[in-house]
């Protein structure tokens, strides 16, 4: 628990999965914090002051120390508040958790975003890449009778991949694509259900209806930029 004289503040954006993973970690740890909502399309002077390089959320402030980037914040939170450990104890297991977190972010998420924002052959290529990435994650889960990726309790990798359980179905709906097939990915689907039903998670999820409206706008806006951008440019899902 954070002591009463500790300042813990989180700057975020309501629909960002990168912010939510930090919120989930703080909740699991029992850390009290102040949440500050940011408008990422009209960034506040405070956000620009705290994160002048990337100008993104999440931003964690702990006793005047500023920590950036959600994966780094997760590790900081885990090392600062020792209760309810998130990362595995063995160095190999920690390395593998970081690897799959990075893989899901850089391959599955980016391919999914491109698939829902593009058209024609580019959409098909991105969709194929996203499904192949999920196949690799399914292969890691298959045969492991664990409720969560961290074992019998939620850990770092669950938080890192948590967007798959709630954001991915919304993106599938809005972008008219199908990535998660329960028959093809039974282990992933089972984990998704377990994850979103955890009390620390389910009560900290944005409204699905509001997400649909938001991503309809975001995808339309991103698709317009793709159409007018040079062929070598690709949109990033990290604006949130």
DAGI-V715230 format. One record per run of one state. SS is the DSSP state (hx for helix, st for strand, lp for the rest). FROM is the first residue (numbers start at 1). LEN is the number of residues. If there is no record, write none. Layout:
((SS & FROM & LEN) (SS & FROM & LEN))
This chain:
((lp & 1 & 7) (st & 8 & 5) (lp & 13 & 4) (hx & 17 & 13) (lp & 30 & 4) (st & 34 & 4) (lp & 38 & 7) (hx & 45 & 6) (lp & 51 & 8) (st & 59 & 4) (lp & 63 & 2) (st & 65 & 4) (lp & 69 & 1) (hx & 70 & 11) (lp & 81 & 10) (hx & 91 & 27) (lp & 118 & 2) (hx & 120 & 22) (lp & 142 & 6) (st & 148 & 1) (lp & 149 & 2) (st & 151 & 1) (lp & 152 & 4) (hx & 156 & 5) (lp & 161 & 2) (hx & 163 & 13) (lp & 176 & 10) (hx & 186 & 11) (lp & 197 & 2) (hx & 199 & 4) (lp & 203 & 5) (hx & 208 & 21) (lp & 229 & 8) (hx & 237 & 3) (lp & 240 & 1))
